[in-house]
Amino acid sequence: FIFMIKVITKENQAKGSFNNGEILENKPIGFPQDGGLVKPYSNLFYWAHAWTPNNKSTIGLHPHKGFEICSFVIKGNINHFDTKQNKWIPLSKGDVQIIRSGNGISHAEEINFKSEIFQIWFDPNISKSLIKEATYDDYKSDDFKTVKLKNKKLKIIMGENSPMKMDTEGILINQYEVEKGKHFLKIYSGSIHSLFIIDGNLIYKKNILKKGTFLNASHQEKITFESVNKSKIFEIISPLNPSYITYSENYSFK
């Protein structure tokens, strides 16, 4: 095997903000112009961790096309508006929304005080999705299956028996709550596993990986780490080589 793990600390991720700092962002996968260390890969085009440090704040109505835009509520609450639903919809911790933006949709987001989200853009083969009607779904936290394992708890967001539907190929999404101690996560052949530490601290090869650290792993059987305390990890599994030319490949966002 070619052993391959990349670790991107919070400090080395691209940064962003809205409304004069009312909403702050760290971007494990930024837009090409953001200047972060990680460019789009697989069929992941963009990944932002956004939060409100002081007050609730609204990102006004803006358009999307082609991509699947997913928002995962990590903490607190948000409100979402889009031109398909034409109404504001509240989402709470653990809830997920997906906008299959297709041939065009506009949306707005209000992030409440002390709330956090991931917004992640998936590439479903834009050459095909651009001619589809836009669609929208939201899912409540309790819709997702939780499995108790020996020393961790697994929440299956996208995968086996999940209600979530995506057009982007080969995507699995999990959230782990791990107890203090040693752990491993299996790495699937032909896939890249993208991991974000939501809470807690991990030790990997004698290095402490703090909350907010992003890493991806491929070309090996597993990743082994130790959890310093009870920790929470978000995971996306995607194909190393999607069957189609992605938007980032087509426009050389490397």
HUQUIPE-V305695 format. One record per residue. N is the residue number from 0. RES is the residue in one letter. SS is DSSP state (A for helix, B for strand, O for the rest). PSI is psi in radians with two decimals (NA if undefined). Layout:
n:res:ss:psi
N:RES:SS:PSI
N:RES:SS:PSI
//
This chain:
n:res:ss:psi
0:F:O:2.58
1:I:O:1.96
2:F:O:2.26
3:M:B:1.89
4:I:B:2.25
5:K:B:2.29
6:V:B:2.18
7:I:B:1.89
8:T:O:2.84
9:K:A:-0.68
10:E:A:-0.47
11:N:A:0.11
12:Q:O:2.70
13:A:B:2.68
14:K:B:2.74
15:G:B:2.94
16:S:B:2.79
17:F:B:2.66
18:N:O:0.90
19:N:O:0.72
20:G:O:0.10
21:E:O:-0.54
22:I:B:2.21
23:L:B:2.65
24:E:B:2.43
25:N:B:2.44
26:K:B:1.70
27:P:B:-0.68
28:I:B:1.84
29:G:O:2.99
30:F:O:2.73
31:P:A:-0.61
32:Q:A:-0.09
33:D:A:-0.37
34:G:O:0.27
35:G:O:3.01
36:L:O:-0.42
37:V:O:2.15
38:K:O:2.96
39:P:O:2.49
40:Y:B:2.86
41:S:O:-2.42
42:N:O:0.53
43:L:B:2.12
44:F:B:-0.55
45:Y:B:2.48
46:W:B:2.03
47:A:B:2.41
48:H:B:1.96
49:A:B:2.52
50:W:B:2.82
51:T:O:1.94
52:P:O:-0.44
53:N:O:-0.87
54:N:O:2.87
55:K:O:2.70
56:S:B:2.66
57:T:B:2.30
58:I:B:2.00
59:G:B:3.02
60:L:B:2.23
61:H:B:2.69
62:P:B:2.73
63:H:B:2.65
64:K:O:2.56
65:G:O:-0.98
66:F:O:2.77
67:E:B:2.03
68:I:B:1.99
69:C:B:2.35
70:S:B:2.29
71:F:B:2.10
72:V:B:1.95
73:I:B:-0.62
74:K:B:2.48
75:G:O:-2.43
76:N:B:2.64
77:I:B:2.89
78:N:B:2.43
79:H:B:2.41
80:F:B:2.39
81:D:B:2.85
82:T:O:-0.06
83:K:O:-0.87
84:Q:O:-0.59
85:N:O:0.65
86:K:O:2.81
87:W:B:2.34
88:I:B:2.18
89:P:B:2.48
90:L:B:2.45
91:S:B:3.07
92:K:O:2.24
93:G:O:-0.24
94:D:O:2.75
95:V:B:2.45
96:Q:B:2.57
97:I:B:2.29
98:I:B:1.94
99:R:B:1.65
100:S:O:-0.30
101:G:O:-2.22
102:N:O:0.13
103:G:O:2.33
104:I:B:2.65
105:S:B:2.58
106:H:B:2.87
107:A:B:2.65
108:E:B:2.34
109:E:B:2.07
110:I:B:2.09
111:N:O:2.94
112:F:O:2.37
113:K:O:0.76
114:S:O:2.72
115:E:B:2.51
116:I:B:2.75
117:F:B:2.35
118:Q:B:2.14
119:I:B:2.29
120:W:B:2.16
121:F:B:2.55
122:D:O:1.85
123:P:O:0.33
124:N:O:1.43
125:I:A:-0.50
126:S:A:-0.45
127:K:A:-0.68
128:S:A:-0.45
129:L:O:-0.27
130:I:O:0.15
131:K:O:2.68
132:E:O:2.49
133:A:O:2.49
134:T:B:2.82
135:Y:B:2.45
136:D:B:2.58
137:D:B:2.65
138:Y:B:2.40
139:K:O:2.70
140:S:A:-0.69
141:D:A:-0.18
142:D:A:-0.35
143:F:O:2.43
144:K:B:2.37
145:T:B:2.28
146:V:B:2.24
147:K:B:2.11
148:L:O:-3.05
149:K:O:-0.93
150:N:O:0.38
151:K:B:2.86
152:K:B:2.28
153:L:B:2.19
154:K:B:2.10
155:I:B:1.85
156:I:B:-0.82
157:M:B:2.02
158:G:O:-2.55
159:E:O:2.13
160:N:O:0.28
161:S:O:2.49
162:P:O:-0.25
163:M:O:2.34
164:K:O:2.31
165:M:O:2.60
166:D:O:-0.46
167:T:O:2.27
168:E:O:2.57
169:G:O:0.40
170:I:O:2.26
171:L:B:2.44
172:I:B:2.21
173:N:B:2.73
174:Q:B:2.28
175:Y:B:2.41
176:E:B:1.99
177:V:B:2.46
178:E:O:2.88
179:K:O:2.35
180:G:B:-2.94
181:K:B:2.49
182:H:B:2.84
183:F:B:2.66
184:L:B:2.31
185:K:B:2.43
186:I:O:2.12
187:Y:O:2.44
188:S:O:2.38
189:G:O:0.13
190:S:B:2.82
191:I:B:2.30
192:H:B:2.12
193:S:B:2.15
194:L:B:2.43
195:F:B:2.26
196:I:B:1.85
197:I:B:-0.74
198:D:B:2.64
199:G:O:-3.01
200:N:O:2.42
201:L:B:2.70
202:I:B:2.14
203:Y:B:2.06
204:K:O:0.85
205:K:O:0.08
206:N:B:2.40
207:I:B:2.14
208:L:B:1.99
209:K:O:2.92
210:K:O:2.35
211:G:O:-0.13
212:T:O:2.49
213:F:B:2.43
214:L:B:2.69
215:N:B:2.63
216:A:B:2.46
217:S:B:3.02
218:H:O:0.66
219:Q:O:3.00
220:E:O:-0.53
221:K:B:2.86
222:I:B:2.26
223:T:B:2.37
224:F:B:2.95
225:E:B:2.38
226:S:B:2.15
227:V:O:-0.60
228:N:O:-3.03
229:K:O:2.21
230:S:B:2.81
231:K:B:2.27
232:I:B:2.33
233:F:B:2.35
234:E:B:2.33
235:I:B:2.23
236:I:B:2.19
237:S:B:2.81
238:P:B:2.43
239:L:O:-0.68
240:N:O:1.59
241:P:O:2.73
242:S:O:-0.08
243:Y:O:2.83
244:I:O:2.10
245:T:O:2.87
246:Y:A:-0.73
247:S:A:-0.61
248:E:A:-0.72
249:N:A:-0.58
250:Y:O:0.26
251:S:O:0.80
252:F:O:1.26
253:K:O:NA
//
